Amino acid sequence: MDTKTFKRELQRSENYHRKGFGHEAEVADTLKTTYQSHLIQQLRENQHTLKHGQITIRLAEAFGFCWGVERAVAMAYETRTHFPHQRIWITNEIIHNPSVNQHLRNMQVEFIPVVNGEKDFSKVGCGDVVILPAFGASVQEMQLLRDKSCVIVDTTCPWVAKVWNSVEKHKKIQYTSIIHGKYNHEETIATSSFAGKYLVVLNMDEAHYVADYILHGGDRVTFDQKFHNAFSHGFDPDYDLEAIGIANQTTMLKSETELIGKLFEHTMLQKYGPQALHQHFQAFNTICDATQERQDAMFELVEDPLDLIVVIGGFNSSNTTHLQEIAIERKIPSYHIDCAERIGPGNRIEHKPLGESLQIQEQWLPPGEVVVGITSGASTPDKVVEDVIEKLLLLKS
């Protein structure tokens, strides 16, 4: 399938919308009331620091809602305003934040059900309005919705679309796309649907395995087992790794994406030499500015003397978990929560350690003076951060 042509034709359709509906002023007050925070604004004006009783709050310089998320949420609200009586669906969570998605449900926006691990579009009818979330949607989903004559409202983040353009370029010159991401994450699923041949690597360990296979070969069966579900149909590592291009899930850890790119560049340089490198390797900068800013701010935050860090964001939010990884690397106690209700009653917290299930910890705030670092993922509204801070202030007042 010529995905580039399909995308161009879809965007020219009268049933396709990507720029909103001109209701910005109508939804602005609702968005401000629901998601913004006076307390957070005060913290920004006070060098991101708040001292109250026995607790000092250090808020990261960059955190929370990014432009792409704000745009997606605003477009979803505008869609309900523009289509007050029509049935509206969304193909996935608009962003990885439970409160934002619940607000949409309260507005009678329906989420495509998942049956036996697969999305079920059978109840979506001709003329229904369907929102594509900030992470995007696969080519196959877009094609299905077009064939159903649905009205498509595309809130895909422009940074995600930039990655799609990169893998399209790889496909055009018959390079395999090496995608740094999680193969079952909806953004990576969407990105891989625009690629030709592709392989998804999760981390540096997997990247080193692939690099070693490129240089020295290996056992095909073992390779297939290791990357099961993470490569394109018919992928053959003995032939499809001769020319590669680098892409990424935009919410991955920036430093790791850069290291993976350098690893594969060095690998292809070692195998084919400097004169032939451009015939076997290609890389574009597809690291999201907002993700980079929040990670950089987290690296700055952990330089402060902190007793612990609270990371706020959806438990399925990739960019949020990468912020937690930074705290773990610095051996600072960290607690990943998705809302203020995870704190209490008393001095207890329900949190999600990295890679584990939810756990409850008693007496998590140490006695006496305590300095708490706060950050939040790009899908977390300021109001949620405010609610968490207010809970902390009460515990230490």
N, C-alpha and C positions, 0 to 999 in steps of 0.2 A: 504493500500500500504506500502511495506517495503521501506521507503525512503532512509534508509542507504544503502541498497543493490543497489537501483536505482542509487544513487549518485556515488557509487563505480564503477558500470558498465559504467556509463556515462563518468567518468574520465578516463577510460581505452580505450574509443573509439578514433579512429583516427580522428574523426571530432571534438574532444574536445581539447581546448588549454587554458592553465592557466599560462604559464610561458613566454609569449611573443614569438617573432619570430627572435630574434637576430639582430634587427635593432636599438638597443639603440643608437649607434653612429650617425645613419642617422637622427634620430628625435631629438637628444639632442640640436642641435643649434636652431631648431624651437621652442622647448619648452622653452629654455632659453630666446630667444628674445621675445616670446609671454607672458611669465608669470613671469619672474624674474625682479628684480629692483635694480639699483645701489643706489638709494636713501634709500631704506629699508636696504641695506647692510651697508650704512653709519650710519644709526640710530642704528643698532645692535652694531656697533663698538664704538658708542658714548653713551653707557649705555641707549640705547633706548629713547634718549631725543634729541629734536631739538628745538632751540630757534631762532625765526626769526621775526623781527619787534615786534609787540604787541602780538604774539602768541607763546606759548610753547606747543610742541607736546610731549605727554608721550605715548609711544608705549608699549603694553603689552609684557612681556618677551617671551611668547609663543602665537602664533597666526597663522592664515592662513593655507595653504596647510599642510596636514599631509602626512606621508609616504604612507598610503593606498590610498589617493587621487592621489598623484603623480604617484603611480604605475598604477592606473586605467587609468588616462589620457595618460600616456606614452604608455600603451598597446593599447589604442584606436588609437593613432597616428601610432603605429607600424602596427596595423591591416590594416589601409589604405595603408601603404607602402608595406605590404606583399601581399595584394590583390588589386592591382591598378585598375583593370578593373571590379571586381565583385561588385554586389549590396551588400551594407552593411547596416544593421539595428542595432538599439539599442533599448532594451525593455523599457527603461525609460531614464530620464536624467542621464548622466554618473555620475554627481555630482550635487548638488544644487547650481549651479552658472550660470547665464545667459550668460556671455561672453564665458565661456568654452564650453557650449552647442552650442552656435552660431558658434564657430570655427569649431566644428564637422559638423554642417550643411553646412558650407562653403566648407568642404572637401567631400561633397556629402555623408555624413552618414545620413541615414533616421531614423526618430523616429517612432516607432510603433504608429499608430493613435489611438485615444480613441474615441469611438462612444457610445453615451448614457451611459457614465461612465465605459465602458468596453473596454479593449484593443482589437483591430481588427487585427488578424494575417493573415487574408485571402490573403493579397497580398504578404506575405512572401513565396518564392518558394523554391523548392528543390535545394540544393547547395548554397543558399544565405548564406552570413556570418552574424551572429547575435551576437552582443556584449551584455553581461550581465553587468550591471553597478556596481559601487562600493557597492551599497546597496544590491546587490544580486537580485535573481529572485525566484519566487515560484517554487515548485516542478512541479506543473501543467504546468507552462510555459516551463520549461526545458523539460518535457516529450513531449509536443507539438512540440517543436523545434527538438527534437531527431527524432520524428516520421516523420517530414518533411524532414529529412536527411540534416538539416542545419549544417553549420560549426559554432560551438559555441566557442566564445572567452569569457572566464569567468574572469572578473576583480574584482569579489567580494572581499571585504576587508577581510583579514584573521581574524580580530577581529569579524566581522559579522559571519564568518564561525565557529568561536569558540562558539558563542551563539547557532548556529544550533546544534553543538555537545552536548551542555548542554541539550537542549530540547529533543534530541534523547535519552539521558540517562534517562531523566524523563519518556519518553514514554516506555522505556524498562522495567522499574520497575513499570509501571502503575501509575505514579504520574501525577497530573494535573500541567501543566506549568502556573505559574502566571507571565505574561510578563509585565514589566513596559515599557509602550510605548504608541504610538498613533495607534489605531487599523487600521486606513486607511493609515498609512505611509508605503511606499513600503518595507522598511526594516522589519517592523513588520509583514506585509503580508507574506513576504518570510519566516521569522522565524516561524510563526504560521503554515505554510504549512509543516514544518518538525516535528511539535509537534503532540501528540496524542490529549488528552483533553487539552484545554487551556482557559485562561481568561486573557484579556488585561486590566490592570488598568492604568489610565492616571496619577494619582497623589496621594498624601497622603490621600485626602478626600475619594477617591474611595477605596483606600486600607483599610482605617479604616472601611468603610461600609462593605467590604468583611470580615474583621477580626471579626466584630461584628456579622455578619451572621454565621460565623464558630462557635462562642462561644454560641450564643443565638438563632440562627435560624432567620426566618423572612418570609416575604411574597414572595412567588416564582414569582408571576406576577410582583410585583414591581421590583424585582431583574432583571427579564428578560427585563423589560422596561428600566431600568437604564443602562444595559450593552448590549443593542441591537446592534448586529453586532460585538460585542467584545468578543464573546466566540465561541467555536467549536460547530459543529452540534450535537444536542442531549445533550448538556451540562445541567447537573442537579446540582444546587448548594447544594442540600440536600445530595448528594452522592459523587460528584466529588471534594469536598473540604476537604475530609478526609485525603488525602496525597498530598502534594504540593511541587513543586520545583520552585525556583526563577530564572528568566531570565530577560533580558532587551534589549530594543532598545539601541544600543551603543551610540547614540547621546543624550540621556536623561541626566538630571542633576545628576551628580555622587552622591552628598550628599543625594538627594531624593531617588535614587535607594538603597543606603545603609540603609536609614531609613525604607524603605518599607520592605527590607529583614529582618531587626531586628524586625519590627512589627510582621511579620508573624511567625518568629521564636519564639517570645515571646507568640504569640497567640497559636501556637501548643504546646508549653511547658505548657501553662496554661491549655489547654484542655486535653492533654494526659500524662503530667508528664515527668520528665527528662529521665526516663529509656526507654520510648517508643518514644522519640522525633525523633530519626533517622528513625523510621518506618513511620513518617508522615511529615517530613520536610527535604529538601535538598537544598543546595545553592552552587553555584560556582561563582568565581570572573570572571564576564564577562564584567566589565567596561573597555572601550577602553582607552588605555594609552594616546593617543593623545587628546581625549575629556577631560580626567582628567587634563592633563597638561594645556590646554587652560582655563579650568575653574579655576584651581589653580592660573594661571597667572592673570586672571581677578580679583580674590579675592585680590591678591596683589596690582593690579593697583588701585582698589577703595580705598585702604588705603592712597593713595597720595591725596593731596588737589587738586581737580579737579573742574572746573566750569561746565563741561559737558563731555559726552562720545559719540563718534560715533562708532557704531557697524556695521561692513561691512559684508554683506553676502546675499545669496539668501533669498528672503522673505519666501520661503517654506523650508528653512534650519532649522531643529530642533536644531542642536547644536548652531547655531547662535542666535536663539531666547532665548536659555537658558543663553547665555552670557548677553543678554539684561536684563534678569530677575535679574541677580546679581546687575546690576546698579540700577534697580528699587528698589530692596530691600534696597539698601543704600541711596535711595532718591536722587540720582544724575541724573539730566536731561540727557536723552539718546535719540539718534536718530539712528534708524535702517534703513540703506540704502543699496542698492545692487550694486551701481556704482556711480562714480563721477558725472555723468550727473544729479543726483538728487539734486545737489547743484547749486543754481543760477537759473536765472540771479539775480545779486545783492545779498543782504543778506537774501536769502530765501532758504528753503530746503523742498523737498518732501520726506517724511519719513513714516515709518509704526510703529505706536505705537503698543505695545504688544496686540495681540488679536483684533486689529481694522484694518480698511481699510486705504489706503494711505491718508495722510493729507499733506497740504502745510502750512508751518509756516514762516511768515515773521520775519525779525530781530531776527533770532534765535541765532546768535553770539552776545553776549553782547558787549557793547563798551569798549574801553580801553584794558588793559592787560587781557589775557584770557589763561587758561590752559585747553587743550583738551586731554582727554584720547582717545586712538585709539586701537581697537582690531578687529579681523575678524574671521569668522568661518573657519572650517577646509577645506571648499571647495572654499575659496577665494584666488586667486593668489596674490602674492606680487605686481604685476603690477597694479592691481585694487586698492590696498591700497595706492600705490604711487600716483596714479591719484587723489585720495581723498585728500591726504595730500597736494599735489600741489595746489588744489583748495582752501584749507584753508589758505595756505600761501599767495596766491594772495589776498584773502579777507582781510587779516590783515597786508599786507605789507605797 
